[in-house]
Amino acid sequence: MPELRQNVATREWVVIATERAKRPENFVSPEHALTESRPAHVADCPFCPGNEHMTEPPILSIDDGVGWALRIVPNKFPALSSNAGVERSFCGIERRMAGFGFHEVLVESRQHNTTTALLSDLEVVRLLFAFRKRGKALAEDSRLMMVIYFKNHGPSAGTSLAHPHCQLIGVPVVPHTVRARLQDALAYFDEHGSCAFCDMWRQELEAGARVIVAGKHCLSFIPFAALSPFHIWIVPTRHMPLFTQATNAEIEDLAEVLRVTLAKLYHGLRDPDFNFAIRNAPTHEGTSRSFHWYISIVPKVSKMAGFEVGTGMFINPSLPERSAEFLRNVALPSGGAYAIDGPPRRNGSRS
């Protein structure tokens, strides 16, 4: 029997279409070429070593003793311009402002044929540390209201360059969906006296059915009302509205949980295209007791259709519990890079 489920943090309803539900393995694309099958270096790739002249000088560069290990550079084709003003104009229904903002690219590795799922824990720690450092620097600009951190992996996720990279965008406004989530989180706090996201991770950990990986400081799970197949949240277990408030220990744990979660998608679903984003509060909401940052990972294994466009409500043709069980059982390659492979313990420690 089909079921309607609601996410208590976002108030979004989703249709869990049990009558048309697919088995988790049905979302694997056998013909999909793996990232690791690409060449390690591409002569005309602007992000490959030796082609540094094809990008702007780095804003941030981390060296590993062999060469640069990670670089942040201005986007060559930015969505927003740091040279624009922030003036607003109003004329009837026409409201506009100059396209001010910052748009930067974080190049994750020298290797062309890798992705976050295939990096070492140290490399993912570097990535998240760089995100945090740049996020803090951008937040000091009083003209910016939000910093958005995200990654597009694969053509259907919107990537135009195959070399592994993430992006940061600083914007001078608070997007409508963020405002709505802030309001929904506040409404939950007013009604229950607690943070919806804190309640979610605790209850998900206790139930266990939708958990993928439990770290010391964060939890990876498929929400009860996941909007699409294998839609994953990674939520820190300490209440924080802003990603930049995470400690070094929390970042290190997050790096391991994020990498293992993505590795399970990579090996379990054969390297699906996906987007991930850090769902963050506006920079001025750092003391919010109701909003809680988290990472959302959305594999591109299903498509939006007329119902979704017309209602904003999604139909999910997979059961979150079965999808999470499938990912928990994905066996990862042996070795230190996958040290926390396996199902989580309910007390939050690694198995």
N, C-alpha and C positions, 0 to 999 in steps of 0.2 A: 504494500500500500504506500503511495507517495506520502511525503511528510513535509510540512513547513517547519523550518527551524529559524530561530532568531539569535543573532549575536548580541549578547547583552551589552557589550562595550560600544558597538557602533549602531545598534538598533536595526541593522539590516536584516531583512527576511530573505531566505533562500528556499527554493524548492529542491528537496532531495528526491530525485526521480527514481525511486526504487524499481518501478516497472520497466524502466529503460536502463537501469544501472549496468555498467560494464565492469568486468573483472579488472583489477589493477593492471594485470599484464596486457590487457587490450589497449592500453595507452602507450605501449612501446612501439616505436617506429623502426622496424628492422633495417630499412633502407637508409636511415639517417646516418650520415658520415660523422664519425667521432672527431672531436677536436684534436685529440692526440694523433690522428692520422695526417694532419696537415704538416707541411715542412716547418722545421724549427726556426727558419729565417726566410724572409721574403724580401727580395731586393728592393722593391718599390714601396714597402710598407713604412709609413712615417714613424711608426712606433718601434721598429726593429733597430737594434744597435747598428751604428754606422750611419743612420739616417737622421740623426738628431738635428741636422740643419733644416729638416723639413717641418719642424715645429718651432714654436716660439721658445725662447729661453725658459728653462724650468723655474717654476715658483718654489718648488721643493724637490730635492733629489736625495735619495738614500743610497749610499754605496755599501757594497758587501765585501770589498777587498779585491774583487775581480773587475768590477765596473759598477755602473748604476744598477741598483736592484729594483728601484721604484722611482717614478718621476711624476710630478704633477705639472702640467703645462696648460696655458690658456687654450680653450677650444678655438680651433682655426675658423670655425663657422659658428660663432656663439649665438644662442637664442636671445641673449640680452647683452647690452653694452655697458661697461663700467664708465664710459665717457658720457653717457646720457644724463640728463637731469632727472629730478623726481617730482617735478611740478605736475599738478593735476588740473584738468580743465573739465568743465561741465557745461553742456548745452542741450537742454531738454533731456532726451533719453541717451544722448551721446556723452559717455564719460570715458576719459582717456588720460593717459600719462605717458611720458617718454619711456622707452624700453630699457630702463636702468636695471643693472644687475651684474652678477659675475657668473661666468660659465667656464668651468675648468675640467680637465680630463686627468684621471689618475691611471697611469700605465702600470699595470700590476706586476709585470715580469718582462725580462729580456726575451723570453721564449715566445715565439709566435704560436706554437702548437700546445698551449696550455690554457687552463681556466681556473677559477677559484677552487673548484672541486679537486683539482690535481696539484695544487700548491702545497707546500709544507705548512705546518702550524706557524713557524717563524715568519713565512712570507705573508700569511693572512694577518698575523699580528701587526706586521709593518703596514699593511694596507689599512687596517682599522686605526692604528696610531696616526697615520697620515691623514685619514678622514677627520679624526678628532682634532689634530693640530690645525688643519686648515679651517675646520668648522669654528674653532675658537677664534681664529684670526678674523674670519669673515663676520662673526657675530659682534666684533668690536666696532664695526661700521654701523653707526646709528641709523643709516638710511635703509638698512636691510631689516626685514621682519622675519625671514625664515631662511634656513639653509636646508636644501634637499640633497640627499645622498642616494645614488641609485646605480644599478648596473643593468644593461641590456645584453643578453647573451643569445645570439642567433638571429637570423633574418626576420623571423616572425615576431621577435621581441623588439625589433626596431634598430638593431645594430647595423651600422654601415661599414665598420672596419672590424675584421676578424680578430686582430691582435687583442689579447685580454686587457680590458680597461673598464673603469668605472667613471662616474661623473659626479660633480658637485655643481649646484646652481644656487646662488644667493638671490632672493627676490625681495622687492620692497613692499609686497602686499602679503596678506594671509589668504591662501586659496579657500574657496567656499567649502570644499569638502573637509578641510582642516578645521575651519570654524564650526562646521556641523558636528564633527567628532569631539571637539572641545565642549560644545554645548551638551551633547549626549553623555559624555563622561561626567560632566558636572551634574546633570540630572540624576544619573545613577548614584553619584556620591551623596546628593541631597536626600535621595530616597533610602539608601542603604547605609550611609555613613562610612563607606569604604570605597576604594578604587576598583572599578570594574576589571581592570587588567590584572591587578593583584589577585582578585577573587578568581579570575579565570585560570591563571597559571597554577594556583594552589589546588583548585578542583580538578584541573586536567591531570596534574601530577598524582593526585589521590586516586582518580579513576583509572589512569594508566592506559586506557584503550586507544587514545589518540596521540599519545606521546611517541616521539621519534627518538630524541636524544635528551637526556637530563644531565646538565653540567652542574658545577658547583654554584654558579652565579646566574645561569639562564636556562630556559627550558624551550625545546623545539617540539612543536606539536601541530597537528592539523585541527583547526577549531571545530567545535561541535556544529557550527553553521558555516562551514567553509563554502565560499562563493563558487569555487570551481575545483576540478579534480587536482588533488595534491597541493592545494593552496596551503602554505605553511606559515605559521607565525613563530618567531623566536623572541621570547619575552624575558627581560632581565628580572631576577627575583627580588631585587631591591627597587623600591619605588623611585623612579627618576623621570621627570618630564622631558629632559634633553639628553641626547646621546653623548654630548660633550661632558656630561657630569659623571660618566663611567670612569672608574679607577683603573689603574694598570692591571690589577688582578682580574677585574671584570672583563676588560678588553681581551686579555689572554685567554680566559675561559670562553668568551664569546667566539673568538677566532677558531678555537677547536670545535665548538658545537656547530658553527656555521659551516666550516669546511667539511665536517663529517655529514651533516645534513645534505649539503650540495653533492657530496660524493655518493651518497645513497641514491639521489636523483640521477646522477650521471650514470652510475652502473646499473641501477634498477630499471630506469626508463630509457636507457641508451642515449644519454647526453641530450635531453630535450632543450629546446629554446626556453628561456625564462626571463623574467624581470625580477629583480629584488630592489626593495627600497627601505630605507630607514624612515619609519613613520614617526616624525618628530614634532614636538611642540614649537610654536613660535619662540624666537629668541627671548622675548620679554616674559614668557610664561614659565620661567625656570623654577618657580616655587609652587606650581600648581599641585594640589593634593589629589586631584581627580584624574589628570591625564598622565599617561605612562608611555614612554617611547618603546617601540618594538620594531623588528624587521619582518617585512612581509615578502614571501617568495611565491611567485605565481608562474608555474610552468605553463607554456603555451601548448597544451594538449587538447584543448577544446576551443570552440568559437562562439562569440556572441551572435545572437540572431535577433529577429524582430521583437520577441518577448522581452529580452533584456533591454533593447533600445527603447521600447515603449513604456517599460515599467521601472527600469533601474533595478529590478529584482532578477536574480540569476537562477538558472536551472542547473543543478549540479548532478550529472549522470554517474556519480561515484559516491560510495558510502565512506565518509571520513574515517570511520573505524577500520574498515577493510584496507583503505589506502595507507593508513598509518601502520597497520600490522605488516603490510607488504614491505614498506620501507624499513621497518625495524628488522625484518628478516633478510634484507639485502646483505649478502656477504661481500665485504670489501677486500681488496688485495691485502695480503699479509704485510706486516712491517710497521715500523714506528709511526709512519704517517697516518695510520688508521688505528691508533691505540685505543680509542674508546668505541670501537665497533661493537654492536650488539645492543640488546634491549636495555632500557634504563632500569635502575632500581627505584622503588617508590620513595625512598628516603632522599632522593636527589643525587646520590653518589653514582659514580659510573660503575657499570658492570665489567 
